[in-house]
């Protein structure tokens, strides 16, 4: 992650902050719980977004390779079969990505 933040340009991000207190009314009776300590604008998380960069000469896009889904757990595999999870069925997406202009140090 540090490399991405250091060298990628453009780079931008999003913050996720609280806008309203938790809805569980039972938690407000205990002054030591987290809902009682809630404040508007508390940081909940963030995402850093950048363009994709890979400095390896040997990298290639190949969604048809068996390793592309070999680490999927059972739930992800079931989502492919059911059609809930979309994937590059015919390799056209990886072919288009492979054809993009590559620039950088190599």
C-alpha positions in Angstrom: 0.0 0.0 0.0 2.8 2.4 0.8 4.2 2.0 -2.7 0.8 2.9 -4.2 0.5 6.0 -2.1 4.1 7.0 -2.8 4.2 6.6 -6.6 0.6 6.5 -8.0 -0.8 9.6 -9.6 -3.7 10.4 -9.7 -4.6 9.2 -6.3 -7.8 10.1 -4.3 -9.9 8.6 -1.6 -13.1 8.6 0.4 -13.8 8.8 4.1 -16.8 7.1 5.7 -18.1 9.0 8.7 -21.0 8.6 11.0 -24.1 10.7 10.3 -26.5 9.4 12.8 -26.4 7.3 16.0 -26.9 3.6 16.0 -30.5 2.5 15.8 -30.5 -0.1 18.6 -32.4 1.7 21.3 -31.5 -0.9 24.0 -27.9 0.1 23.9 -28.6 3.7 25.1 -29.4 2.5 28.6 -25.8 1.6 29.3 -23.6 4.7 29.6 -20.4 2.6 29.0 -21.5 1.2 25.6 -20.2 2.6 22.3 -23.6 4.0 21.2 -23.6 6.3 24.2 -20.1 7.6 23.1 -21.3 8.2 19.6 -20.4 11.5 18.0 -21.3 12.8 14.5 -18.5 12.7 12.0 -16.6 9.8 13.7 -14.3 8.0 11.1 -15.7 4.6 10.3 -13.3 3.7 7.4 -11.7 4.9 4.2 -10.8 3.8 0.7 -7.8 5.0 -1.4 -8.4 4.9 -5.1 -5.8 5.0 -7.8 -5.2 3.9 -11.4 -3.8 0.4 -11.7 -0.1 0.2 -12.1 2.1 -3.0 -12.2 5.8 -2.7 -12.7 6.3 -6.4 -13.5 7.2 -7.1 -17.1 5.7 -10.6 -16.9 2.3 -9.5 -15.6 -0.6 -10.4 -17.9 -4.4 -10.2 -17.6 -5.8 -13.7 -18.0 -9.2 -14.4 -16.5 -9.3 -17.8 -18.2 -6.3 -19.2 -16.4 -7.3 -21.8 -13.7 -5.5 -19.7 -11.0 -7.9 -16.8 -11.6 -10.6 -18.5 -9.4 -8.5 -21.3 -7.8 -8.4 -19.5 -4.4 -12.2 -18.8 -4.3 -14.0 -20.2 -1.3 -17.1 -22.3 -1.6 -19.4 -19.3 -1.3 -17.8 -17.5 -4.2 -17.8 -20.6 -6.4 -21.5 -21.0 -5.7 -22.1 -17.4 -6.6 -20.5 -18.0 -10.0 -22.7 -21.0 -10.7 -25.9 -19.2 -9.6 -25.0 -16.1 -11.7 -24.9 -13.8 -8.7 -21.2 -13.2 -9.2 -20.2 -11.8 -12.6 -17.0 -12.8 -14.2 -15.2 -12.6 -17.5 -16.8 -15.7 -19.0 -15.2 -15.6 -22.5 -11.9 -13.8 -21.7 -12.9 -10.6 -23.6 -12.4 -8.4 -20.6 -8.9 -9.7 -19.9 -8.1 -9.4 -23.7 -9.1 -5.8 -23.7 -7.1 -5.1 -20.5 -4.1 -6.8 -22.0 -4.3 -4.6 -25.1 -4.2 -1.3 -23.1 -1.2 0.9 -23.3 1.4 0.1 -20.8 3.7 2.9 -19.7 6.1 3.5 -16.8 9.7 2.4 -16.3 9.4 -0.7 -18.5 
